[in-house]
Amino acid sequence: MDHLKRIAILADGEITPSTAKTVTGILRYRSDRVVAVVDRDNAGRDAGEVVTGGLGAGIPIVADIEAAMALQPDAVLLGTEPTGGILPPHWRPTVLEAIGRGLDVINGLHTMLAEDEEISAAAERSGATLWDVRREPKERYVVEFHEDGKPVFEIQTHRPGSRTVLTVGTDCGIGKMTTMLEIEKEALRRGLAPAFVATGQIGTMITGKGVSIDAIMVDYVAKIIEEEVVAAVEGSDLVLVEGQGALNHPRGSGGPLFLMHGSRADSLIMCHDLSRPAIKYLPDHPLPSLERAIEMHAEGASWVWPEGRCPIVGLSLITAGLSDERAREEIAAIEAATGLPATDVVRYGAEKLLDAILAGPTA
């Protein structure tokens, strides 16, 4: 994304009643690149009036690509994450129109636009670039062999004195990326030089680099994450790895295991939403208590390292919907019950969590 300075977010039907994670993430961390949001239902309004949390204040919402062109975008970003990650059929004409006008397309879906004959042909004609963020990194599926034909299998170690931190959580979409980006912001404020490792499509779009683990063949997920983290550790004493999924999620339990074991994190930050009683979209699957979630992740980490080698050092809580007084009371009660520092990083900042990380274990 580094070469793109003026982005229009395509968000038809994705702002209300609940804003898509992609729209929220881009407006929270890259609003300086956004010139318009395309959503016919809310055209004529300011994004800050409509988007969850008042994000995007000062950015106009327009009805279509033609209206967006008046603001001179150089790219369209697909602001949606539908079930299965498939391009919504009703978005195809809009994507083709954008390409026809020479706009690049930033695509975080599983649908590979570069492999779509109609869309790729349109891009070739107009000179538009298609960035499929979830492209499978087949070029990294490499195995070295010894002279005797046996594969080379080794686990890379981290530079002594460095710190690698991973976010985990009790559900998907529960603030793992946001927590790490807020910790990164706080670390930069203190004059540190953190490295954020994106492991999902939204984090990759925000930072312009990374790898989406759900696009990788499972045999290579831990290995590629290991490579990403080791490279980051070589240039930074503080590496912040974006978490994915949840150990207790019936469809998302693999992500945190691959990331815990591939990143070889020194410590974990647990993310939890105080208003969410059950897994999102699965009301019959209640979330574990924080105490139980801490036990689960300590156990999972111990499957690779000695028990206690990779502790949870802090809690990142979502307190949206609670008054300031009630939120602070809940945070204080959770700190007393767990013995861990806790905060809502969006409302109160990430100072506590960074302090806990810096006081925690190193490689």
C-alpha positions in Angstrom: 0.0 0.0 0.0 3.0 2.3 0.4 2.8 3.6 -3.1 -1.0 4.4 -2.8 -1.8 7.8 -1.3 -5.5 8.3 -2.1 -7.8 5.4 -1.4 -11.6 5.0 -1.8 -13.0 2.3 0.4 -15.8 0.3 -1.2 -18.2 -0.3 1.7 -21.7 -0.7 0.2 -23.9 -2.3 2.9 -20.9 -2.7 5.2 -21.2 0.4 7.5 -24.5 0.0 9.1 -25.8 -1.4 11.4 -22.4 -2.9 12.2 -19.3 -1.6 10.5 -17.1 -4.2 8.8 -13.7 -4.9 10.4 -11.9 -3.9 7.3 -13.5 -0.5 7.2 -12.9 0.0 10.9 -9.2 -1.0 10.7 -8.4 1.2 7.7 -10.2 4.2 9.1 -8.6 3.8 12.5 -5.0 3.4 11.3 -4.8 4.6 7.7 -7.4 7.4 7.5 -4.7 9.7 6.2 -4.8 7.6 2.9 -8.6 7.6 2.5 -10.3 10.2 0.4 -13.8 8.7 0.3 -16.0 5.8 1.4 -18.4 4.4 -1.2 -21.8 3.5 0.2 -25.0 4.4 -1.5 -27.1 3.9 1.6 -25.2 6.7 3.5 -24.1 8.9 0.6 -23.8 12.6 1.5 -22.9 12.0 5.1 -19.6 12.2 6.9 -18.0 8.8 7.7 -17.5 10.0 11.3 -21.2 10.3 11.7 -21.9 6.7 10.6 -18.9 4.4 11.2 -18.7 2.6 14.5 -16.7 4.6 17.0 -16.9 7.8 15.0 -13.9 6.8 12.8 -13.2 8.6 9.6 -14.4 12.0 10.7 -14.0 14.5 7.8 -14.1 11.7 5.1 -17.1 12.0 2.8 -19.3 9.1 1.9 -20.3 9.0 -1.7 -22.8 7.0 -3.7 -20.6 5.4 -6.4 -17.2 5.3 -8.1 -18.1 8.1 -10.4 -18.7 10.4 -7.4 -15.5 9.2 -5.8 -13.5 10.1 -8.9 -14.0 13.8 -8.1 -11.8 13.2 -5.1 -9.0 11.8 -7.3 -8.4 8.4 -5.7 -5.6 6.1 -7.1 -7.1 2.9 -5.7 -10.2 1.2 -4.4 -10.0 -1.0 -1.3 -12.7 -3.7 -0.8 -14.0 -3.0 2.7 -15.7 -6.3 3.4 -15.1 -9.7 4.9 -18.1 -11.9 3.9 -18.5 -15.5 4.9 -16.1 -17.5 2.9 -14.2 -14.4 1.7 -15.9 -14.5 -1.7 -16.4 -11.4 -3.8 -20.1 -10.3 -3.5 -21.7 -10.7 -6.9 -23.3 -7.2 -6.7 -19.8 -5.7 -6.2 -18.4 -7.0 -9.5 -19.8 -4.2 -11.7 -18.3 -1.6 -9.3 -14.9 -3.3 -9.2 -14.9 -3.4 -13.0 -15.9 0.2 -13.2 -13.0 1.2 -10.9 -10.5 -0.8 -12.9 -11.9 0.7 -16.1 -11.1 4.1 -14.7 -7.5 3.0 -14.0 -7.8 2.6 -10.2 -5.8 -0.1 -8.5 -7.7 -2.6 -6.4 -6.7 -3.7 -2.9 -8.5 -7.0 -2.3 -8.4 -8.8 1.1 -10.9 -11.6 0.0 -10.2 -15.2 -0.8 -11.4 -14.5 -4.4 -8.2 -13.9 -6.4 -9.0 -11.0 -8.7 -5.8 -11.6 -10.7 -7.1 -15.1 -11.5 -10.5 -13.9 -12.7 -10.4 -13.7 -16.5 -12.8 -10.8 -16.8 -11.3 -8.7 -14.1 -7.7 -9.4 -15.0 -8.3 -8.6 -18.6 -9.9 -5.3 -17.6 -6.9 -4.5 -15.5 -4.5 -5.3 -18.3 -6.4 -2.9 -20.6 -6.4 0.0 -18.1 -3.0 -0.6 -16.5 -4.6 -1.0 -13.1 -2.8 -3.1 -10.5 -4.6 -5.9 -8.6 -3.3 -6.5 -5.1 -4.7 -9.8 -3.8 -3.6 -9.7 -0.2 -4.5 -13.3 0.5 -2.5 -14.7 -2.4 -1.1 -18.1 -1.5 2.7 -17.7 -1.1 3.6 -20.8 -3.1 7.1 -19.6 -3.7 7.8 -20.1 0.0 6.8 -23.8 0.0 10.4 -24.9 0.0 12.0 -27.8 1.8 15.8 -28.4 1.9 17.3 -31.9 1.8 20.4 -33.4 3.2 22.7 -35.4 0.9 21.1 -38.6 2.2 17.7 -37.4 1.0 16.3 -36.6 4.4 14.6 -33.2 4.9 16.4 -30.5 6.8 14.2 -29.8 9.8 15.3 -27.2 12.4 13.6 -24.6 14.6 15.2 -21.1 14.4 16.0 -19.4 17.6 15.5 -15.7 18.4 18.2 -13.2 19.0 19.0 -13.1 22.8 17.5 -10.1 24.6 14.8 -9.6 22.0 11.1 -9.8 23.0 8.4 -11.4 20.8 4.8 -11.0 21.9 1.6 -12.5 20.4 -2.0 -11.6 21.0 -4.5 -14.4 21.7 -8.2 -14.2 22.4 -11.4 -15.8 23.5 -13.0 -15.3 20.0 -12.4 -14.1 16.5 -12.7 -10.4 15.8 -12.0 -9.5 19.4 -9.2 -6.9 19.1 -6.0 -8.9 18.6 -4.8 -6.7 15.7 -6.0 -3.5 17.3 -4.2 -4.3 20.5 -0.9 -4.9 18.8 -1.2 -1.7 16.7 -2.0 0.3 19.9 1.0 -1.3 21.7 3.1 -0.4 18.7 1.9 3.2 18.9 2.8 3.4 22.5 6.2 1.9 21.9 6.9 4.4 19.2 5.8 7.2 21.6 8.5 6.0 24.0 11.2 6.1 21.4 11.3 2.3 20.9 11.6 0.6 17.5 8.9 -2.1 17.5 8.2 -4.4 14.6 4.5 -5.3 13.9 4.1 -8.7 12.1 0.7 -8.8 10.3 -0.8 -12.3 10.0 -4.2 -11.4 8.4 -5.4 -9.5 5.4 -6.5 -6.3 7.3 -3.2 -6.0 9.2 -1.4 -6.5 5.9 -3.4 -3.8 4.1 -2.8 -1.4 7.0 1.0 -1.9 7.1 1.6 -2.8 3.5 3.4 -6.0 4.3 2.7 -9.3 6.1 1.2 -12.7 5.3 -2.3 -14.0 5.8 -2.1 -17.4 7.5 -5.5 -18.5 6.1 -4.0 -18.3 2.6 -1.1 -20.7 3.5 -1.1 -24.5 3.1 -1.3 -25.8 6.6 2.0 -27.7 6.4 3.8 -24.4 6.0 1.9 -22.0 8.3 4.2 -22.4 11.4 7.3 -22.4 9.2 6.4 -19.2 7.3 5.4 -17.4 10.5 8.7 -18.5 12.0 10.5 -16.9 9.0 8.5 -13.7 9.3 9.2 -13.4 13.1 12.9 -14.3 12.9 13.4 -11.6 10.2 11.6 -9.1 12.4 13.7 -10.0 15.4 16.9 -9.4 13.5 15.9 -5.7 13.2 13.9 -5.1 16.4 14.1 -5.8 20.1 10.3 -5.8 20.3 8.3 -7.8 17.8 4.5 -7.7 18.0 2.8 -10.6 16.3 -0.9 -10.2 15.3 -3.0 -13.1 16.6 -5.8 -15.0 14.8 -8.7 -17.2 15.8 -9.3 -18.7 19.2 -8.4 -22.0 20.8 -12.0 -22.4 21.9 -13.5 -21.6 18.4 -15.0 -24.6 16.6 -13.8 -23.1 13.2 -10.8 -21.1 14.3 -8.7 -23.1 16.7 -5.8 -23.8 14.4 -4.7 -20.2 14.0 -3.5 -19.5 17.6 -1.7 -22.8 17.8 0.2 -22.2 14.6 1.1 -18.7 15.7 2.1 -19.6 19.3 4.4 -22.4 18.0 5.6 -20.6 14.8 6.3 -17.3 16.5 8.0 -18.8 19.5 6.6 -15.9 21.5 8.1 -14.9 24.8 4.8 -13.7 26.2 1.1 -13.4 25.3 -1.6 -10.7 25.6 -5.1 -12.1 26.0 -8.0 -10.2 24.3 -11.6 -10.4 25.6 -14.9 -8.6 25.0 -16.8 -8.0 28.2 -20.1 -7.7 26.4 -19.8 -10.9 24.4 -21.3 -14.0 26.2 -20.8 -16.5 23.4 -18.8 -16.9 20.2 -19.9 -14.5 17.6 -22.6 -16.1 15.4 -22.5 -19.2 17.6 -24.8 -18.4 20.6 -24.7 -22.1 21.8 -20.9 -21.8 22.3 -20.3 -19.6 25.4 -16.9 -18.0 25.8 -14.7 -19.4 28.5 -14.0 -17.2 31.6 -10.7 -15.3 31.4 -9.3 -17.6 34.1 -10.1 -20.6 32.0 -8.8 -19.0 28.8 -5.5 -18.2 30.6 -5.2 -21.8 31.6 -5.9 -23.0 28.1 -3.2 -20.9 26.5 -0.6 -21.7 29.1 -1.3 -25.3 28.4 -1.1 -24.8 24.6 2.2 -23.0 24.9 3.6 -25.7 27.2 3.1 -28.3 24.4 6.2 -26.9 22.7 8.1 -25.1 25.5 8.6 -25.9 29.2 5.6 -24.9 31.4 5.6 -21.2 32.1 8.0 -20.3 29.3 5.4 -18.2 27.5 3.1 -16.6 30.0 0.1 -14.3 29.5 1.4 -10.9 30.9 -1.7 -8.7 30.3 -5.3 -8.5 29.3 -6.8 -6.3 26.5 -10.5 -5.8 27.1 -13.2 -4.4 25.0 -15.5 -2.3 27.2 -17.7 -0.7 24.4 -21.2 0.0 25.7 -20.1 0.5 29.3 -20.0 3.9 30.9 -16.5 5.1 31.8 -17.2 4.5 35.5 -18.4 1.0 34.9 -15.6 0.1 32.5 -13.0 1.2 35.0 -14.7 -0.8 37.7 -14.8 -3.9 35.5 -11.2 -3.6 34.6 -10.1 -3.1 38.3 -12.2 -6.2 39.3 -10.6 -8.3 36.5 -7.1 -7.2 37.5 -7.8 -8.2 41.1 -9.2 -11.6 40.1 -6.4 -12.5 37.6 -3.4 -10.6 39.0 -2.7 -9.3 35.5 -2.7 -5.7 34.2 -5.8 -5.0 32.1 -7.0 -2.1 29.9 -9.2 -1.2 27.0 -6.5 0.0 24.6 -8.9 2.1 22.5 -10.4 3.9 25.5 -7.4 4.1 27.9 -4.3 3.3 25.9 -1.8 0.5 25.9 0.7 1.8 28.5 -0.1 -1.0 31.1 0.4 -3.7 28.5 3.7 -2.4 27.2 5.0 -2.0 30.7 4.0 -5.7 31.4 5.7 -6.8 28.1 8.9 -5.0 28.9 8.9 -6.4 32.4 8.3 -9.9 31.1 10.6 -12.6 29.6 13.0 -12.2 26.7 14.5 -14.7 24.2 
